[in-house]
């Protein structure tokens, strides 16, 4: 694994915002906290859907190797699984439907993520190659890991949640706020990998 230690401006900005998140509930707002949480959740769902569609469009825009295509299709599955998880597998929008439906949706989506790794040697080889040779942005990776860790801690009442959650009534808001830089950071990492694949493809194209 190779790490790029440069700190991009957008990553630095997201780090600063993340540090300030615990103080956001104290800011007077013209809407209720519950409505704000709902807006953030809907925005996150749209962003995850955008990530999946953007990746699909990118796949169709370039002639990729079988390994690259398998990897980016697998990435689409990741975006869809995150979308499913963020909406409780659809329960957020259809709360009156039987819980069994959402259980089936969760199993199908997670299977779409796990089974290709188990049965596709091409995908496993591509993942291994990228893990060994891809240039990962160190600070953006740390942003993703740290914000996910705090979001998970707030949601599940883990010990480190006390570092950022000062009032239990703000739990939902803090959880959603920390998921925002997590999702943005994932896209930044994925987009960087796409750009490097694009450059590699252009350099390997025959000169006419």
N, C-alpha and C positions, 0 to 999 in steps of 0.2 A: 504494500500500500504506500502511495506517495501522498504527501500532504503539502498543500499550498498555505503558507503561514500569512499571506497578505490578508488584511482586514478590509473587505469591501465596504463602501459607504452604507449600502442598504442593510448589511448585516450589523454594522455598528449602530445604526439607527434603531433596528429591532432590539438589540441588546439594551439600549437606553430605555426604550419603551417598556421592555420586560421588567427592568429594575423599578420603573415607576408604577407598574400595574397595581401593587398593593395599596397605593394611594388613590387610585381611580374612583373607588366607591365613595370617597369623601367629596368628589367634585359635584356641585349642584347640576342636575340635568333636567331638561324640560319634559322628559318622559320617565316612566317608572323603570326601576331596575329590571323587573320581569320582562317588560317590553324590549328593553335594550338587549337583554340576553337572547330573546327570540330573534331580534334583528341580526345579532352576531351569528347565531346558529344558522339562520337562512343564508347569510353571506358566506359562511364556511361551506355549506352544502353546494352553493353555486361555484365557489372556488375549486372544490374537489371535482365537480363535474367538468369545469373548465380544464383542469389538469388532465383528466382522462381524454377529453375530446381533443385537446391540443396535442397530446402525445399520439393519438390515432392519426390526426392530420399530418403530423410530422413524419410518421411511418410511411404514409402514402406519398409524401413529397419527395422521398429519396429512395434510391435503389440500395437496399441494405443486404448485408450478408445474412444467411439463415440464423446465425448466432445473434446478430444485432436485432433482427426482427423478433426473434423469440424473446430477447431481453426486454425490448420496449413494449411488446404485447403483455409481458409479465408485469411491467410497470403500470400499464393501463389497469390491470387487475388490482394492483395495489391502490391506485386512486379510487377505484370502485369500492373496494373493501373499506377504505377509510370513509368514503361517502356513506356506505351502509352503516358503519359503526357510528358516525356522527349523527345519523337520523334514527338510531336504534333499529336499524334494518327496515326503516319505513314506518315504524310505529308512531314516530313524531307527527307524521302527516295523516295517518290512518289509525287513530287510537282505538277505534271501535271494532276493528277486525280481530279475528281469533289470533291468539298469541302463537299458535302453531305455524301460521303462515310466515311470521317473522323469524321463527326458529328455522324453518326450511330455507328462507332467503339467506340467513346467516351461514348455514351449513354449505349451501351451494356456492356462495361467494368465497368463503374461506377455502373450500375445496379447489376453486378455480385458481387460488393463489398457491396452494400447497402441492397439488397433484402434478403440475408441470415440472416442479423442481424434482419430484420423485421419479418421474417417468421420461423426462426429456434430457438426454445426455448433452444435446446441443446447448440447452439453456444452462445446465450446470457448468459446462465448460466456459461459456461466455461470462457467467457470474464470477467464476474463479479468475479468468483473465482480467476482468475489470477490477477485481479486488487487488490483484497483484500490480497492475500497471496504470490504473486510473489515477488521475490527479484530483484528490478530494480537497475541497476548501476547508481547512482546519476550523476556522472560526464559525463558519456556517454550520458545519457538523456539530460543533459544540452548542451552538444556538438551538439546533433541533433537539439534541439530547437533553439539554438543561430545561428547555421549556416544556418538553413532553414529560419530563420527570416531575416538574412542579404541577402541571395540569393533572397528572395521574395521582400525585400526592394529595392535592386538594379534593379530587373526586372521591378518593377512597380513604380519606382521613389518615393518611400516613404521617409519621412523626415530623418530617421536614415541612409539612404543610404549615406548621406554626410559624415558619420563617416569613411567609407571605400572607397568610390568612389571619387577620386580626379580629374579624367578626364573623361568626358562623353564618350569619344571614347573607354574607357576600360570597358564599361558596360557589354558587352557580356562575356568577359573573366572573370571578377569578379563574375558574376552570376554563370558561370559554375564551377569556382574554389570553391565557397562556397557550391555547391551542392555535391562535392566530399566527404568531411567529413560527410555531412548529410547522404549520402548513405552508407558510410562505417560504420558510427555509428549505423544505423538501423540494419545492418547485425550483428554487434557485440552484440547488445541487443538480437536479435532473436537467434543467435547462443548460447548465454548464457542460454536462456530459453530452447533451445533444449538439452543442456548438463544437465540441472537440471531435465528435463523430463526423460532423459536417465538414470540418477542415480536413480531416483525414481522408474523407471520401473525395474531396476536391483535389487534394494533392496526389491521390492515387489514380485519378482519372487520366486517360491517355490524352496527350497533347495532339491537337489537330492542326 
